Amino acid sequence: MIRIVLALTCLLLVSAVVSADDGAEMAVVPAGEFTMGGPGKAIDEDKLEAPEHKLTLPAFLIDKCEVTTALYCRFLNETKQTPDAARGYFGLPQYAPIAYAGGQWQPAKGKERFPMTNVTWPGATAYARWAGKRLPTEAEFEKAARGTDGRKFPWGADFNAGLMRFGQDNIGPVGEKPAGASPYGCLDMAGNAWEWTSSLFRPYPYVATDGREDATNTTDRRVARGGSWTGEPYIATTVYRFRPCPDDAYSFLGFRCAKDAP
């Protein structure tokens, strides 16, 4: 069962559901057209964001917040993962925000609501599968972040460090910057942690059927979106395409989940 919650936010009707699988609140992104990519010509743009193009997506659900360390530990414990079994899910243990002790995975003290970072693409995918979800495509992430009016940041046209977690070591609990929400009520879609998507890095225009959504490809670079607490402001936009290898794991790279609309 899922619970439907409706709220009027910034003059937009934002719909949310609570996932029955992991208890995470999800935003409803309605079907329709949006603008994907950008010109890639300005000094603060990347040519791989181009060309700007129109894309129509069916309705989908996406987590309002990044997956937390507490939720990821729940996944590991319920699937009885040992450190050896879960080795491919993480990077170096000294950078992980969770630890294994007494036969259980636990978040680092005080970081229960921090985003789960230092996680590989297989590690993010495994969680999504357990939760009855999947990773969002980069097209879904971009629409959820920028809406249909082509905004550069989830909140609008201009960079505003006060609306996101940005700056050295400024990672923190998810969802604590509500004024920086996207048009659909998603939080931390700029800053805090980069987020894995399901998409292989391929040139634009985005075409879902051209092989870029091949889940069996375990070697080519995938796309991560949303910027993080570290880096430059211009890479925290709704259109910038970070392209890590699937087994990369960083203290600034996490994920959120999506699923098809019922």
N, C-alpha and C positions, 0 to 999 in steps of 0.2 A: 504494500500500500504506500502511496505517497500523499503528503498533505499539501494542499494548494494554499498559498498565502499571497494576498494581493496588497500592494501598497502604492500610493500615489507619490512619486518622487520626482522633483524637478519638472513637474507638469507632464511626466511620462508615466504610463501605466506599467509598472514593473511587476512581473509575475515571478514567483519563486516556488520551488518544490523542495521537500526534504526527502533525500534519498533513503530508501528503506534498507539499503545495503550497508553503507558506512555512516549514515546519519548526517552527512554533509548537506548544507543547503545549496541548492542549485538554481541558477537563473534561467528563465525561459527566453530564448532568442527566437523571435517569430520568423517565419519564412519570408523571403523577399530578396531584393537586389541591394547591393551596397558597392561602394568603390573600394577596390583593393589596390595596394601599392601606391607609389607616388612618382613624381617626375624624375627623382634621382639626379637632379642637376645642381641644386644649391650646395653651398659649402658644408652644410650640416646634413646632407643627404648622401645616400649610398646608391650608386648606379644599379645595384642589384635589387633595389626596391622598384625599379621601372621594368616595363611600362605600367602606368596607371591603367586599370581596366575595370570594367563592370562584371560582377559575378552574382549569380542568384543561388542562394542556398535554401534547402528545406529547413523547417523549424528544428531546433535542437536545444538540449539542456547543457549547461556548463557550470561547474562549481563556482560559487561566488567568491571563494577564497582558495588560496593555495593549500594543498594537502599538508597537514601539520605533522610534526614529529610524533605526537600522541596517536594520531590515526595510523601512521605508518608502523609504529610499534604494535598496534593492535593487529594489523595485517600480518606482521611477522610472527607474532605469538599465536594467532589463531591458525596459521598455516604451519606452525611448528618448525620455523626456520632456525637452524643453527648458524653460527657465524660461517662455518665452512659451506653450508648449503646456500647461504645468501651472499657468498663472496662476490659474485658478479653484479650484485645490486648496488654496491658502494664503491667509493674511492678509498683513499688511505684512511684508516680508522681514526687517526688523530684529528681529522677534520670533520668527522661525522658528528651530528648533533644528537646522536643516540648511542647507547652502549648495551652490551649483553652482560648480565650479571645474575647469578643464581638461577640460571635457566630461563630468564625472561629478558626481553628487550625493553629498555626504558629510555625516555627522553632525558637529555642532560637536565640537571636541576635548573628550574626557572625557564626552560625552553619548551615547555609542553605545547605552547601555541605558536612556536616559531615554524616557519616553513621547513619541510623536510628537504634538506639540501645534501650535497655530496652523493647524489643518487644518479645512477646511470640510466640510459634509455630503457634497457631491459628491466631495471629495478622499478622504474616508473610504470612501465607497461604491465608488469606483474601485479602491482598494486591495483591498477585500473581494472584488470581482469577479475581480481578477487572481489572488487567492489561492484561488479556487474556493470562496469562502465568501459571507457576507452580513453585514450588521449585525444584531445581535440586536434583537428587538422589545423594547419596554420591559417587557412581561410576562416575557419570557425573562430579561432582565437582573435583574429583581426576584426571580424565583424562584432564580436562580443565586446571588444575593447573600444572601437571607434564609432559604432553605430552606423547610421545611413547618411550622416552629414559630412563624412570624410575628415573627421577631426584628427589632429596630429598627436594629441594626448587624450587619454580617456575622459578628462574633464573639459577639454576644449583645445584651443589653438596654441596656447602659450605654455612654455615650461614653467612649473611652479614647484620648487623643491618642498614647499610646505604641504603639498597634497600627496606626497609619496615618501617612501623610505629610501632616501638617497644620501650618499656620503659615506666616507670610510667607516666601516664597522657599524653602520646604521641599520643593519638587518634587525628585525624585531617581530613581535607577534602579528599574525595575519589579521586583516580587517580593521586595523586601528586608524585608518585614514579615510573615513567615510565620505569626506568632501571631495576625495579624488576618485569617486566611483565612476564607472563607465555608464553609458546610457541605459544599460540593462541591469544596473545595480551590482556589477562585479567589482571586486576590490583588489588592490595591489596588482592591477594589470599593467602598471608602470612602476618599476622599482621593487624593492624587497628582494625577490629572487627571479632570475631568468626562469623560463618555464619550457619544458620539453613539449613539442607537438608530435603528432604521428607522422608528419610529412618529411620525406626526403628533400634535401636541398636541390632544387631544380630551377632553371630560369623561368621567368614569367612569360606569358600569362599563366596563371594557375589553372591547370586542367586536372581534375581529380582522377581521371581515367587513363592518364598517360604514364602510369607506373610510379608516380611520386608517393602514392599511398600503399606501396608494397611492404607489408608488415614482415615479410620473410627476408628482406635485405638487412643483413646484420653488420655490414661493413661501411656503407656510404654514409656521409654526413647527414644528420637530421637538422631540422630547424627548431630553434628555441626563440621564444618571443618575450617581450615585455620589459627588457632591461633589468637592472638589479640595483642593490645598494652601492655597488662599485662601478666604475667606468665613467663615461662622459654623458652629459645630458642628451646629446643627439641620438644615442643608441637606446634611449628609454622611450622612444616613440611607438606609436601603434603600428608602424610599418617596417621598422628595422628587423633584419633577418640574421640573427646570430646562428652560426652553423657548426656546432660541436660534433665530434665523432660519437657514435652511440655508446661507447664504453668510457667516454669522458665523465668525470665527476668532480664538481667544484663546490666550494663553500658558498657560491652565489648562484647555483643552478638547482631548481626544484621543478614542480609541476602542479597542475590541477587536472581534473578529469571532465569528460563530457559524455553524453549519450544521446541517441536519437530521441526525438520527442515521441511520446506515446500516441 
